Amino acid sequence: MFLERLLFLITGVFVFLCLGFALMIMASNPAKRPIEQPAAPVAEVAGTQKPAIEPADAPPPPAKDKDVARQRLEGLIAAAPDYDRFFKRLREAFPADYAAALDAFAVRLVDSKREESVDFYVSEAVRLLRQSRGVLAVKAEPVALSKVFDVQLEVLRAIAEEDPHLCVAFLYGATDQDFARFAATRRALVADMALTGLEAIASGQAKKIERTGPTEADFKALETALVAKGLDKVEIDALLDGKMPDPPLEDARLCAAGQTYLETLHNLPEAARLRIYGLAMELMARS
């Protein structure tokens, strides 16, 4: 029972906490759809690494046009220092993925003749990396894995200060074009969210730490801790089961409960906390 309840929250809240900004930015403008290309599995043959992001099956644009488009994109990224550090780290950690992503963006730019915002390109890069290598984060060092969720809490707190309604939308993965505005004005924080996910993936690839899945006892301990933190049954049911009372909880109350959830999870014993984090990362990678 507890496993089923927490799986709801993990697949709902955590997926959108980690990649919600990408989905919301695209939802705020229907023209900004995900770049359609398959995410191939990681492969290493004879010491060479195959890009985890491969070009789509479509006639390539002229090389000169693509090179010019790529230069424009690199200039756009360099002009946004917060996001530039994410792309630099991506190029350092996974050079084949970086090159494939930039090539895909360049092809899109040549085909559409429309330059998107840098917020869109970083969100797409994060999405593609999560799909191709995200499962590696499950094997990350404790500090790298925990930091992913610590930053999610920072983002949630920042949203809560500006707009409790947007905070609830972020928790449940609902689309809200106001998030695009938030992301554009808080790029340093959004970049931290992207970068911590990248570092967790890099750590997992290097360390390959094996973890077991969370137990029912882990989830029971979490629910008990939530009660001790003052959440009542209505709030816990809304968080863990998605059961909203009639009339629904006020945005400010539910937003605060979501923050309490992440704070409480952070304070669980390390072994239980990392097992839940690991499951969350695996589900996000496979979503």
Short mmCIF file of the C-alpha atoms (twelve columns), coordinates in Angstrom:
data_MODEL
# 
_entry.id   MODEL 
# 
loop_
_atom_site.group_PDB 
_atom_site.id 
_atom_site.type_symbol 
_atom_site.label_atom_id 
_atom_site.label_alt_id 
_atom_site.label_comp_id 
_atom_site.label_asym_id 
_atom_site.label_seq_id 
_atom_site.Cartn_x 
_atom_site.Cartn_y 
_atom_site.Cartn_z 
_atom_site.pdbx_PDB_model_num 
ATOM 1   C CA . MET A 1   0.000   0.000  0.000   1 
ATOM 2   C CA . PHE A 2   2.733   2.458  0.968   1 
ATOM 3   C CA . LEU A 3   4.733   1.548  -2.113  1 
ATOM 4   C CA . GLU A 4   1.768   2.321  -4.368  1 
ATOM 5   C CA . ARG A 5   1.152   5.641  -2.635  1 
ATOM 6   C CA . LEU A 6   4.750   6.813  -2.834  1 
ATOM 7   C CA . LEU A 7   5.092   5.710  -6.416  1 
ATOM 8   C CA . PHE A 8   2.310   8.154  -7.242  1 
ATOM 9   C CA . LEU A 9   4.228   10.998 -5.690  1 
ATOM 10  C CA . ILE A 10  7.576   9.988  -7.154  1 
ATOM 11  C CA . THR A 11  6.289   9.632  -10.691 1 
ATOM 12  C CA . GLY A 12  4.177   12.777 -10.412 1 
ATOM 13  C CA . VAL A 13  6.091   15.251 -8.300  1 
ATOM 14  C CA . PHE A 14  9.702   14.216 -8.870  1 
ATOM 15  C CA . VAL A 15  9.446   13.897 -12.635 1 
ATOM 16  C CA . PHE A 16  8.178   17.438 -12.922 1 
ATOM 17  C CA . LEU A 17  10.439  18.806 -10.234 1 
ATOM 18  C CA . CYS A 18  13.423  17.666 -12.268 1 
ATOM 19  C CA . LEU A 19  12.165  18.285 -15.796 1 
ATOM 20  C CA . GLY A 20  9.034   20.297 -15.271 1 
ATOM 21  C CA . PHE A 21  10.654  23.473 -16.495 1 
ATOM 22  C CA . ALA A 22  11.310  21.888 -19.888 1 
ATOM 23  C CA . LEU A 23  7.740   20.722 -20.265 1 
ATOM 24  C CA . MET A 24  6.271   23.991 -19.038 1 
ATOM 25  C CA . ILE A 25  8.436   26.142 -21.279 1 
ATOM 26  C CA . MET A 26  7.264   24.131 -24.273 1 
ATOM 27  C CA . ALA A 27  3.665   24.181 -23.123 1 
ATOM 28  C CA . SER A 28  3.723   27.956 -22.848 1 
ATOM 29  C CA . ASN A 29  4.348   28.121 -26.599 1 
ATOM 30  C CA . PRO A 30  2.849   25.310 -28.731 1 
ATOM 31  C CA . ALA A 31  5.434   25.967 -31.446 1 
ATOM 32  C CA . LYS A 32  8.205   24.853 -29.113 1 
ATOM 33  C CA . ARG A 33  7.820   21.107 -29.393 1 
ATOM 34  C CA . PRO A 34  10.492  18.614 -28.323 1 
ATOM 35  C CA . ILE A 35  13.104  17.833 -30.907 1 
ATOM 36  C CA . GLU A 36  12.141  14.489 -32.364 1 
ATOM 37  C CA . GLN A 37  15.062  12.150 -32.383 1 
ATOM 38  C CA . PRO A 38  15.696  8.745  -30.828 1 
ATOM 39  C CA . ALA A 39  17.759  8.463  -27.689 1 
ATOM 40  C CA . ALA A 40  20.106  5.555  -28.318 1 
ATOM 41  C CA . PRO A 41  21.575  3.587  -25.430 1 
ATOM 42  C CA . VAL A 42  25.095  4.300  -24.295 1 
ATOM 43  C CA . ALA A 43  27.612  2.158  -26.140 1 
ATOM 44  C CA . GLU A 44  31.377  1.976  -26.081 1 
ATOM 45  C CA . VAL A 45  33.149  0.069  -28.825 1 
ATOM 46  C CA . ALA A 46  36.905  -0.169 -29.231 1 
ATOM 47  C CA . GLY A 47  37.387  2.758  -26.870 1 
ATOM 48  C CA . THR A 48  35.116  5.129  -28.791 1 
ATOM 49  C CA . GLN A 49  31.860  6.369  -27.364 1 
ATOM 50  C CA . LYS A 50  28.717  6.367  -29.462 1 
ATOM 51  C CA . PRO A 51  26.587  9.488  -28.993 1 
ATOM 52  C CA . ALA A 52  23.576  8.815  -26.819 1 
ATOM 53  C CA . ILE A 53  21.663  11.317 -28.948 1 
ATOM 54  C CA . GLU A 54  21.509  10.453 -32.629 1 
ATOM 55  C CA . PRO A 55  20.253  12.561 -35.535 1 
ATOM 56  C CA . ALA A 56  16.717  11.997 -36.749 1 
ATOM 57  C CA . ASP A 57  16.138  10.112 -40.022 1 
ATOM 58  C CA . ALA A 58  15.774  13.131 -42.294 1 
ATOM 59  C CA . PRO A 59  17.803  14.608 -45.161 1 
ATOM 60  C CA . PRO A 60  20.584  16.669 -43.573 1 
ATOM 61  C CA . PRO A 61  20.775  20.367 -44.380 1 
ATOM 62  C CA . PRO A 62  23.793  21.682 -46.297 1 
ATOM 63  C CA . ALA A 63  26.890  21.522 -44.119 1 
ATOM 64  C CA . LYS A 64  27.541  25.237 -44.492 1 
ATOM 65  C CA . ASP A 65  24.045  26.173 -43.310 1 
ATOM 66  C CA . LYS A 66  24.309  23.842 -40.345 1 
ATOM 67  C CA . ASP A 67  27.713  25.222 -39.361 1 
ATOM 68  C CA . VAL A 68  26.402  28.776 -39.459 1 
ATOM 69  C CA . ALA A 69  23.374  27.770 -37.394 1 
ATOM 70  C CA . ARG A 70  25.560  26.024 -34.854 1 
ATOM 71  C CA . GLN A 71  27.743  29.108 -34.504 1 
ATOM 72  C CA . ARG A 72  24.636  31.184 -33.857 1 
ATOM 73  C CA . LEU A 73  23.508  28.725 -31.188 1 
ATOM 74  C CA . GLU A 74  26.890  28.696 -29.490 1 
ATOM 75  C CA . GLY A 75  26.818  32.482 -29.440 1 
ATOM 76  C CA . LEU A 76  23.330  32.466 -27.941 1 
ATOM 77  C CA . ILE A 77  24.442  30.056 -25.211 1 
ATOM 78  C CA . ALA A 78  27.630  32.004 -24.471 1 
ATOM 79  C CA . ALA A 79  25.536  35.145 -23.996 1 
ATOM 80  C CA . ALA A 80  23.669  33.415 -21.128 1 
ATOM 81  C CA . PRO A 81  26.464  32.724 -18.597 1 
ATOM 82  C CA . ASP A 82  24.268  30.693 -16.238 1 
ATOM 83  C CA . TYR A 83  23.313  28.230 -18.955 1 
ATOM 84  C CA . ASP A 84  26.738  28.368 -20.576 1 
ATOM 85  C CA . ARG A 85  28.249  26.628 -17.565 1 
ATOM 86  C CA . PHE A 86  25.783  23.755 -18.007 1 
ATOM 87  C CA . PHE A 87  26.694  23.314 -21.668 1 
ATOM 88  C CA . LYS A 88  30.410  23.555 -20.923 1 
ATOM 89  C CA . ARG A 89  30.080  20.804 -18.337 1 
ATOM 90  C CA . LEU A 90  28.016  18.716 -20.752 1 
ATOM 91  C CA . ARG A 91  30.724  19.087 -23.392 1 
ATOM 92  C CA . GLU A 92  33.376  18.089 -20.841 1 
ATOM 93  C CA . ALA A 93  31.537  15.108 -19.345 1 
ATOM 94  C CA . PHE A 94  29.747  13.792 -22.452 1 
ATOM 95  C CA . PRO A 95  31.308  15.373 -25.544 1 
ATOM 96  C CA . ALA A 96  29.461  13.119 -27.985 1 
ATOM 97  C CA . ASP A 97  26.114  14.054 -26.420 1 
ATOM 98  C CA . TYR A 98  26.976  17.738 -26.507 1 
ATOM 99  C CA . ALA A 99  27.923  17.583 -30.172 1 
ATOM 100 C CA . ALA A 100 24.826  15.587 -31.090 1 
ATOM 101 C CA . ALA A 101 22.531  17.972 -29.213 1 
ATOM 102 C CA . LEU A 102 24.027  21.064 -30.852 1 
ATOM 103 C CA . ASP A 103 23.814  19.422 -34.256 1 
ATOM 104 C CA . ALA A 104 20.147  18.588 -33.662 1 
ATOM 105 C CA . PHE A 105 19.446  22.161 -32.581 1 
ATOM 106 C CA . ALA A 106 21.259  23.477 -35.651 1 
ATOM 107 C CA . VAL A 107 19.232  21.260 -37.982 1 
ATOM 108 C CA . ARG A 108 16.040  22.489 -36.325 1 
ATOM 109 C CA . LEU A 109 17.152  26.093 -36.738 1 
ATOM 110 C CA . VAL A 110 17.970  25.614 -40.426 1 
ATOM 111 C CA . ASP A 111 14.668  23.851 -41.093 1 
ATOM 112 C CA . SER A 112 12.440  26.249 -39.149 1 
ATOM 113 C CA . LYS A 113 14.485  29.413 -39.723 1 
ATOM 114 C CA . ARG A 114 13.413  30.354 -36.231 1 
ATOM 115 C CA . GLU A 115 15.748  30.789 -33.287 1 
ATOM 116 C CA . GLU A 116 14.249  29.675 -29.984 1 
ATOM 117 C CA . SER A 117 15.097  31.101 -26.573 1 
ATOM 118 C CA . VAL A 118 18.158  29.800 -24.776 1 
ATOM 119 C CA . ASP A 119 15.775  28.544 -22.064 1 
ATOM 120 C CA . PHE A 120 14.266  26.194 -24.623 1 
ATOM 121 C CA . TYR A 121 17.625  24.833 -25.764 1 
ATOM 122 C CA . VAL A 122 18.832  24.077 -22.254 1 
ATOM 123 C CA . SER A 123 15.531  22.399 -21.408 1 
ATOM 124 C CA . GLU A 124 15.821  20.234 -24.532 1 
ATOM 125 C CA . ALA A 125 19.420  19.316 -23.728 1 
ATOM 126 C CA . VAL A 126 18.387  18.258 -20.237 1 
ATOM 127 C CA . ARG A 127 15.464  16.223 -21.546 1 
ATOM 128 C CA . LEU A 128 17.576  14.407 -24.117 1 
ATOM 129 C CA . LEU A 129 20.319  13.668 -21.595 1 
ATOM 130 C CA . ARG A 130 17.791  12.357 -19.079 1 
ATOM 131 C CA . GLN A 131 16.283  10.029 -21.653 1 
ATOM 132 C CA . SER A 132 19.608  8.686  -22.855 1 
ATOM 133 C CA . ARG A 133 21.691  8.499  -19.680 1 
ATOM 134 C CA . GLY A 134 19.446  9.452  -16.763 1 
ATOM 135 C CA . VAL A 135 19.361  5.955  -15.314 1 
ATOM 136 C CA . LEU A 136 23.074  6.306  -14.525 1 
ATOM 137 C CA . ALA A 137 22.192  8.815  -11.789 1 
ATOM 138 C CA . VAL A 138 20.799  5.930  -9.715  1 
ATOM 139 C CA . LYS A 139 24.414  4.797  -9.204  1 
ATOM 140 C CA . ALA A 140 25.729  8.231  -8.193  1 
ATOM 141 C CA . GLU A 141 27.611  9.042  -5.010  1 
ATOM 142 C CA . PRO A 142 25.365  9.993  -2.072  1 
ATOM 143 C CA . VAL A 143 26.286  13.684 -2.194  1 
ATOM 144 C CA . ALA A 144 25.652  13.990 -5.938  1 
ATOM 145 C CA . LEU A 145 22.343  12.111 -5.739  1 
ATOM 146 C CA . SER A 146 21.086  14.055 -2.724  1 
ATOM 147 C CA . LYS A 147 22.003  17.396 -4.249  1 
ATOM 148 C CA . VAL A 148 19.558  16.819 -7.108  1 
ATOM 149 C CA . PHE A 149 16.645  16.871 -4.685  1 
ATOM 150 C CA . ASP A 150 18.087  19.611 -2.505  1 
ATOM 151 C CA . VAL A 151 18.068  21.906 -5.535  1 
ATOM 152 C CA . GLN A 152 14.502  20.849 -6.372  1 
ATOM 153 C CA . LEU A 153 13.499  22.097 -2.940  1 
ATOM 154 C CA . GLU A 154 15.279  25.405 -3.579  1 
ATOM 155 C CA . VAL A 155 13.359  25.797 -6.832  1 
ATOM 156 C CA . LEU A 156 10.060  24.972 -5.165  1 
ATOM 157 C CA . ARG A 157 10.711  27.509 -2.406  1 
ATOM 158 C CA . ALA A 158 11.572  30.191 -4.955  1 
ATOM 159 C CA . ILE A 159 8.378   29.520 -6.902  1 
ATOM 160 C CA . ALA A 160 6.331   29.527 -3.694  1 
ATOM 161 C CA . GLU A 161 7.575   33.032 -2.862  1 
ATOM 162 C CA . GLU A 162 6.360   34.333 -6.202  1 
ATOM 163 C CA . ASP A 163 3.160   32.402 -6.841  1 
ATOM 164 C CA . PRO A 164 1.593   29.628 -4.705  1 
ATOM 165 C CA . HIS A 165 -0.641  28.603 -7.635  1 
ATOM 166 C CA . LEU A 166 2.388   28.086 -9.857  1 
ATOM 167 C CA . CYS A 167 3.997   26.154 -6.994  1 
ATOM 168 C CA . VAL A 168 1.096   23.676 -7.001  1 
ATOM 169 C CA . ALA A 169 1.183   23.442 -10.790 1 
ATOM 170 C CA . PHE A 170 4.897   22.651 -10.571 1 
ATOM 171 C CA . LEU A 171 4.287   19.975 -7.937  1 
ATOM 172 C CA . TYR A 172 1.726   18.147 -10.026 1 
ATOM 173 C CA . GLY A 173 3.239   18.724 -13.443 1 
ATOM 174 C CA . ALA A 174 0.439   20.915 -14.741 1 
ATOM 175 C CA . THR A 175 1.425   23.280 -17.526 1 
ATOM 176 C CA . ASP A 176 1.528   26.955 -16.694 1 
ATOM 177 C CA . GLN A 177 3.031   29.543 -19.009 1 
ATOM 178 C CA . ASP A 178 3.993   31.649 -16.017 1 
ATOM 179 C CA . PHE A 179 6.773   29.145 -15.388 1 
ATOM 180 C CA . ALA A 180 8.512   30.238 -18.581 1 
ATOM 181 C CA . ARG A 181 8.631   33.738 -17.141 1 
ATOM 182 C CA . PHE A 182 9.937   32.412 -13.834 1 
ATOM 183 C CA . ALA A 183 12.659  30.362 -15.549 1 
ATOM 184 C CA . ALA A 184 13.793  33.327 -17.639 1 
ATOM 185 C CA . THR A 185 14.170  35.522 -14.547 1 
ATOM 186 C CA . ARG A 186 15.795  32.850 -12.344 1 
ATOM 187 C CA . ARG A 187 18.255  31.329 -14.773 1 
ATOM 188 C CA . ALA A 188 20.965  30.781 -12.173 1 
ATOM 189 C CA . LEU A 189 18.652  28.587 -10.129 1 
ATOM 190 C CA . VAL A 190 17.256  26.747 -13.147 1 
ATOM 191 C CA . ALA A 191 20.809  26.195 -14.386 1 
ATOM 192 C CA . ASP A 192 21.713  24.729 -10.992 1 
ATOM 193 C CA . MET A 193 18.806  22.314 -11.367 1 
ATOM 194 C CA . ALA A 194 20.072  21.222 -14.780 1 
ATOM 195 C CA . LEU A 195 23.679  21.002 -13.659 1 
ATOM 196 C CA . THR A 196 23.032  18.906 -10.550 1 
ATOM 197 C CA . GLY A 197 21.208  16.351 -12.674 1 
ATOM 198 C CA . LEU A 198 24.144  16.253 -15.079 1 
ATOM 199 C CA . GLU A 199 26.636  15.832 -12.231 1 
ATOM 200 C CA . ALA A 200 24.596  12.968 -10.778 1 
ATOM 201 C CA . ILE A 201 24.678  11.205 -14.144 1 
ATOM 202 C CA . ALA A 202 28.429  11.745 -14.435 1 
ATOM 203 C CA . SER A 203 28.946  10.475 -10.887 1 
ATOM 204 C CA . GLY A 204 26.852  7.394  -11.571 1 
ATOM 205 C CA . GLN A 205 28.837  6.557  -14.675 1 
ATOM 206 C CA . ALA A 206 32.098  6.887  -12.775 1 
ATOM 207 C CA . LYS A 207 31.188  5.265  -9.437  1 
ATOM 208 C CA . LYS A 208 28.573  2.654  -10.446 1 
ATOM 209 C CA . ILE A 209 27.217  2.302  -6.893  1 
ATOM 210 C CA . GLU A 210 24.628  -0.472 -6.659  1 
ATOM 211 C CA . ARG A 211 21.494  0.326  -4.650  1 
ATOM 212 C CA . THR A 212 18.490  -1.737 -3.692  1 
ATOM 213 C CA . GLY A 213 15.012  -0.334 -4.066  1 
ATOM 214 C CA . PRO A 214 13.136  1.253  -1.147  1 
ATOM 215 C CA . THR A 215 11.214  -0.960 1.213   1 
ATOM 216 C CA . GLU A 216 7.709   -0.567 2.579   1 
ATOM 217 C CA . ALA A 217 9.360   0.240  5.900   1 
ATOM 218 C CA . ASP A 218 11.133  3.194  4.243   1 
ATOM 219 C CA . PHE A 219 7.837   4.573  3.004   1 
ATOM 220 C CA . LYS A 220 6.138   3.972  6.341   1 
ATOM 221 C CA . ALA A 221 8.930   5.884  8.080   1 
ATOM 222 C CA . LEU A 222 8.415   8.768  5.653   1 
ATOM 223 C CA . GLU A 223 4.680   8.939  6.258   1 
ATOM 224 C CA . THR A 224 5.212   8.786  10.018  1 
ATOM 225 C CA . ALA A 225 7.702   11.638 9.752   1 
ATOM 226 C CA . LEU A 226 5.226   13.693 7.719   1 
ATOM 227 C CA . VAL A 227 2.651   13.320 10.475  1 
ATOM 228 C CA . ALA A 228 5.266   14.365 13.029  1 
ATOM 229 C CA . LYS A 229 5.917   17.476 10.930  1 
ATOM 230 C CA . GLY A 230 2.294   18.480 11.301  1 
ATOM 231 C CA . LEU A 231 0.736   17.331 8.031   1 
ATOM 232 C CA . ASP A 232 -2.781  16.034 8.454   1 
ATOM 233 C CA . LYS A 233 -4.452  13.154 6.637   1 
ATOM 234 C CA . VAL A 234 -6.003  15.406 3.994   1 
ATOM 235 C CA . GLU A 235 -2.626  16.921 3.082   1 
ATOM 236 C CA . ILE A 236 -0.851  13.561 3.082   1 
ATOM 237 C CA . ASP A 237 -3.550  11.986 0.918   1 
ATOM 238 C CA . ALA A 238 -3.295  14.900 -1.520  1 
ATOM 239 C CA . LEU A 239 0.475   14.463 -1.744  1 
ATOM 240 C CA . LEU A 240 0.786   10.697 -1.713  1 
ATOM 241 C CA . ASP A 241 -2.417  9.623  -3.455  1 
ATOM 242 C CA . GLY A 242 -3.347  12.677 -5.464  1 
ATOM 243 C CA . LYS A 243 -6.692  12.760 -3.629  1 
ATOM 244 C CA . MET A 244 -7.889  16.342 -3.514  1 
ATOM 245 C CA . PRO A 245 -10.738 17.102 -1.087  1 
ATOM 246 C CA . ASP A 246 -13.869 18.994 -2.072  1 
ATOM 247 C CA . PRO A 247 -13.435 21.919 -1.758  1 
ATOM 248 C CA . PRO A 248 -9.747  21.575 -2.728  1 
ATOM 249 C CA . LEU A 249 -6.908  22.667 -0.493  1 
ATOM 250 C CA . GLU A 250 -5.785  26.244 -0.848  1 
ATOM 251 C CA . ASP A 251 -2.736  26.666 -3.063  1 
ATOM 252 C CA . ALA A 252 -0.620  28.121 -0.275  1 
ATOM 253 C CA . ARG A 253 -1.424  25.202 2.034   1 
ATOM 254 C CA . LEU A 254 -0.688  22.519 -0.570  1 
ATOM 255 C CA . CYS A 255 2.464   24.306 -1.696  1 
ATOM 256 C CA . ALA A 256 3.700   24.399 1.899   1 
ATOM 257 C CA . ALA A 257 2.872   20.698 2.307   1 
ATOM 258 C CA . GLY A 258 4.941   19.893 -0.792  1 
ATOM 259 C CA . GLN A 259 7.914   21.729 0.652   1 
ATOM 260 C CA . THR A 260 7.461   19.904 3.950   1 
ATOM 261 C CA . TYR A 261 7.469   16.618 2.043   1 
ATOM 262 C CA . LEU A 262 10.845  17.305 0.425   1 
ATOM 263 C CA . GLU A 263 12.289  18.649 3.680   1 
ATOM 264 C CA . THR A 264 11.117  15.556 5.557   1 
ATOM 265 C CA . LEU A 265 12.516  13.223 2.929   1 
ATOM 266 C CA . HIS A 266 15.842  15.055 3.154   1 
ATOM 267 C CA . ASN A 267 15.943  14.352 6.896   1 
ATOM 268 C CA . LEU A 268 15.259  10.613 6.681   1 
ATOM 269 C CA . PRO A 269 18.124  8.267  7.597   1 
ATOM 270 C CA . GLU A 270 20.580  8.262  4.718   1 
ATOM 271 C CA . ALA A 271 20.075  4.647  3.664   1 
ATOM 272 C CA . ALA A 272 16.291  4.993  3.322   1 
ATOM 273 C CA . ARG A 273 16.542  8.414  1.731   1 
ATOM 274 C CA . LEU A 274 19.012  7.257  -0.931  1 
ATOM 275 C CA . ARG A 275 16.884  4.229  -1.769  1 
ATOM 276 C CA . ILE A 276 13.885  6.472  -2.415  1 
ATOM 277 C CA . TYR A 277 16.009  8.971  -4.343  1 
ATOM 278 C CA . GLY A 278 17.425  6.150  -6.447  1 
ATOM 279 C CA . LEU A 279 13.959  4.897  -7.352  1 
ATOM 280 C CA . ALA A 280 12.880  8.433  -8.218  1 
ATOM 281 C CA . MET A 281 15.827  8.885  -10.579 1 
ATOM 282 C CA . GLU A 282 15.173  5.558  -12.264 1 
ATOM 283 C CA . LEU A 283 11.514  6.401  -12.844 1 
ATOM 284 C CA . MET A 284 12.411  9.819  -14.195 1 
ATOM 285 C CA . ALA A 285 14.898  8.313  -16.628 1 
ATOM 286 C CA . ARG A 286 12.286  5.884  -17.908 1 
ATOM 287 C CA . SER A 287 9.410   8.372  -18.074 1 
# 
